[in-house]
Structure formats: structure tokens, C-alpha cells
């Protein structure tokens, strides 16, 4: 009997239902890399990194942040040949990456970005 109840609960939760009547929020894993313009000062670069981290923390969970620093670009972007790279691994709801992408596009100083959904 107990085994049957556990199987039913597992199936129920897999379908997105919670026994308490609410919905189970499924978090997806993502990684994002963004490149900051080399014209941005060191203090402003760190402020920009903190801004992105704060936005992600407000809507998800940060797993790791890798600050790669200033590196040469594979090809020129907006006439820049180098940029400041930051990699962030995080978990969030499926609709959050669209908001993050919008924020990247309107933020001065970010010259390139990508968000990739990882396999859970």
C-alpha cells in the first residue's frame, strides 16, 4: 500500500501537481556568458557583474560564477578586439531567460551574450 502511494505521488508531481493543491515549479538549469566592453572601467565592470548576479538571484539560484577576465575576442565585435568575459551557471523558471536576454540588450557595456539551457 505504501509503495502504491509513493508511486502515485511521484506521478502526480511529475505531471506538475502538488498534493497540497498548488503547482510544482520546475527549475531549468542554464549557463550564460556575457562579454563586457573593454572601455568600461574596472569598478563599473564589477558593478555590471553584480547587477547581473542580483537579477539572476532575484529570479533563480546561482550555482557558480566564473570571472574569466579580459580576453581577446575570436572576431571583432563593435570594433573591439577584446572584452571582459563572465560565465554564470544558474537555475530558474523557464520564462526567466527571456527577461535576462532583454536586460542584456538594454544594458550599456555588454557587447555580446548567450544563454544556453542545459540538460537537467
N, C-alpha and C positions, 0 to 999 in steps of 0.2 A: 504494500500500500504506500509506504513512504517513497519507494523508488518511483512509483507511478506519479505521485505528487511532484517530485523533483523534475521528472521529465516534462510534465505539463507546464510547470513554472518556467523551465528553460525554453520551451517552445513559445510560450506566451511572451517572454522577454525578447526572444529573437525576432518576433514579429513587431516589436516596438511598444508593447503594452506593459504596464507596471501593475502588479497585483493591488496596489493601493488606489488604483483608479487614474493615476497620472500617466504621462508618456515617458518612456526612457529616452534620454537624449544621447544619441550616438556621436561620439567624437571621432573625427578622422585625423590621421597623422599627416603632417605636411612638412616640407622644408622650403625655406625661401632664402634666396641670395639677393642682396641688393648692393649696388655699387654707388658710392658717393663721389661726387666731383672732387678732383684734386684741388680745386680753387677754394673749397670750404676749409676754414681754419680748423685746427685740432680740437678746440673747445666746441665749436659748432658741430663737428663730426661726431663727437661723443654725445652731444645733446640730441642729435638726429638719431643715433643708435638707441639712446634711452627712450626717445619718443616712440620709435617702432616697437621696442620691447614693452613699453607701457600699453600701447594699443593692443598688442597680442595678449598680454597678461589680463587685460580687461575683458577679453572675449574668449580666452582659451588658457592653455597651460604651456609654458615654455619648458622644453626638455633640455635644450642646450643652445649656447650661443658661442660661435667660433668667430673671433675677430681676426681675419686674415691680414689686415693692414693694407698698406698701399702696395699695389702690384701693377705690372704692365698689362694693358688690355690686349686681347688677341687681335683686335682690329680697332681703328679709331671710332669713338662714339662722341658726337658733337665736337669734333676736333680735339678731343682729349686722347692721350695715348696711355694714361694710367688712371687708376681710381682706387678708392678705399673699399675693400670687399668685406662683407659681413654675412655669415651663414647662420640661420636660426632654424632649429628643429622645434616644432610645436604641435599641439593637438588642439582642435577646435571643432565647432559645429560646421557642417558643410557650407553654410552661406557666408561664413566669415572671410574666406579668401577673396571674395569679390570686393568686400569693403577694404581689405588691406591693399588690393590692387588699385582701387580708386585713390586711396591715400598716397600710395607711391606716385601716382600720376600727377597729383596736385602739389606735391612737396618739392620745393626748390632744393636743389643739391643732389637729389637722387637721379642718376643718369641712366640706370638700367636696373631691371629687376626681373625675377622669375619666382613663381610659386608652383611647387610640384606636390601632388598628392602621392603619398607613399602607401604601399600595401600594408594593411593592418595586420 
